[in-house]
Amino acid sequence: MLPVYGCNTDEAAIDALRAVCGNRTVAPVNCRVLIEQHGSLHCVTMQLPRGAV
């Protein structure tokens, strides 16, 4: 899971992470609304049970 924000550098970030992740899936998650609410991907996933993501 990779937080993206609807900006012009999102694709570069996705490409860079895919380049080093081997056969793992990179799943971009739009976090623009979360950032505007003073949080991000970590904030909404830290309470998920281990192994759920």
CNS distance restraints for C-alpha pairs under 8 A (distance, minus, plus):
assign (resid   1 and name CA) (resid  26 and name CA) 5.95 0.50 0.50
assign (resid   1 and name CA) (resid  27 and name CA) 4.59 0.50 0.50
assign (resid   1 and name CA) (resid  28 and name CA) 5.72 0.50 0.50
assign (resid   1 and name CA) (resid  29 and name CA) 6.45 0.50 0.50
assign (resid   2 and name CA) (resid  14 and name CA) 7.48 0.50 0.50
assign (resid   2 and name CA) (resid  26 and name CA) 6.73 0.50 0.50
assign (resid   2 and name CA) (resid  27 and name CA) 5.88 0.50 0.50
assign (resid   2 and name CA) (resid  28 and name CA) 4.64 0.50 0.50
assign (resid   2 and name CA) (resid  29 and name CA) 5.83 0.50 0.50
assign (resid   3 and name CA) (resid  28 and name CA) 5.86 0.50 0.50
assign (resid   3 and name CA) (resid  29 and name CA) 4.98 0.50 0.50
assign (resid   3 and name CA) (resid  30 and name CA) 5.98 0.50 0.50
assign (resid   3 and name CA) (resid  31 and name CA) 5.69 0.50 0.50
assign (resid   3 and name CA) (resid  40 and name CA) 7.56 0.50 0.50
assign (resid   3 and name CA) (resid  41 and name CA) 6.18 0.50 0.50
assign (resid   4 and name CA) (resid  10 and name CA) 5.66 0.50 0.50
assign (resid   4 and name CA) (resid  28 and name CA) 6.11 0.50 0.50
assign (resid   4 and name CA) (resid  29 and name CA) 5.78 0.50 0.50
assign (resid   4 and name CA) (resid  30 and name CA) 4.88 0.50 0.50
assign (resid   4 and name CA) (resid  31 and name CA) 5.78 0.50 0.50
assign (resid   4 and name CA) (resid  32 and name CA) 7.22 0.50 0.50
assign (resid   5 and name CA) (resid  10 and name CA) 6.88 0.50 0.50
assign (resid   5 and name CA) (resid  30 and name CA) 5.53 0.50 0.50
assign (resid   5 and name CA) (resid  31 and name CA) 5.47 0.50 0.50
assign (resid   5 and name CA) (resid  32 and name CA) 4.62 0.50 0.50
assign (resid   6 and name CA) (resid  10 and name CA) 6.69 0.50 0.50
assign (resid   6 and name CA) (resid  30 and name CA) 6.94 0.50 0.50
assign (resid   6 and name CA) (resid  32 and name CA) 6.80 0.50 0.50
assign (resid   9 and name CA) (resid  13 and name CA) 6.34 0.50 0.50
assign (resid  10 and name CA) (resid  14 and name CA) 6.20 0.50 0.50
assign (resid  11 and name CA) (resid  15 and name CA) 6.05 0.50 0.50
assign (resid  12 and name CA) (resid  16 and name CA) 6.05 0.50 0.50
assign (resid  13 and name CA) (resid  17 and name CA) 6.20 0.50 0.50
assign (resid  14 and name CA) (resid  18 and name CA) 6.12 0.50 0.50
assign (resid  14 and name CA) (resid  26 and name CA) 7.29 0.50 0.50
assign (resid  14 and name CA) (resid  28 and name CA) 7.17 0.50 0.50
assign (resid  15 and name CA) (resid  19 and name CA) 6.12 0.50 0.50
assign (resid  16 and name CA) (resid  20 and name CA) 6.84 0.50 0.50
assign (resid  17 and name CA) (resid  21 and name CA) 6.11 0.50 0.50
assign (resid  17 and name CA) (resid  26 and name CA) 7.23 0.50 0.50
assign (resid  18 and name CA) (resid  22 and name CA) 7.02 0.50 0.50
assign (resid  18 and name CA) (resid  24 and name CA) 7.95 0.50 0.50
assign (resid  18 and name CA) (resid  25 and name CA) 7.68 0.50 0.50
assign (resid  18 and name CA) (resid  26 and name CA) 6.21 0.50 0.50
assign (resid  21 and name CA) (resid  25 and name CA) 7.59 0.50 0.50
assign (resid  21 and name CA) (resid  26 and name CA) 7.70 0.50 0.50
assign (resid  29 and name CA) (resid  41 and name CA) 7.90 0.50 0.50
assign (resid  31 and name CA) (resid  35 and name CA) 6.21 0.50 0.50
assign (resid  31 and name CA) (resid  40 and name CA) 5.98 0.50 0.50
assign (resid  31 and name CA) (resid  41 and name CA) 6.53 0.50 0.50
assign (resid  32 and name CA) (resid  36 and name CA) 6.36 0.50 0.50
assign (resid  33 and name CA) (resid  37 and name CA) 6.38 0.50 0.50
assign (resid  34 and name CA) (resid  38 and name CA) 6.42 0.50 0.50
assign (resid  34 and name CA) (resid  39 and name CA) 5.13 0.50 0.50
assign (resid  34 and name CA) (resid  40 and name CA) 5.00 0.50 0.50
assign (resid  34 and name CA) (resid  41 and name CA) 7.46 0.50 0.50
assign (resid  35 and name CA) (resid  39 and name CA) 4.98 0.50 0.50
assign (resid  35 and name CA) (resid  40 and name CA) 5.35 0.50 0.50
assign (resid  39 and name CA) (resid  43 and name CA) 5.76 0.50 0.50
assign (resid  39 and name CA) (resid  44 and name CA) 7.94 0.50 0.50
assign (resid  40 and name CA) (resid  44 and name CA) 6.83 0.50 0.50
assign (resid  41 and name CA) (resid  45 and name CA) 6.23 0.50 0.50
assign (resid  42 and name CA) (resid  46 and name CA) 5.71 0.50 0.50
assign (resid  48 and name CA) (resid  52 and name CA) 6.38 0.50 0.50
assign (resid  48 and name CA) (resid  53 and name CA) 7.66 0.50 0.50
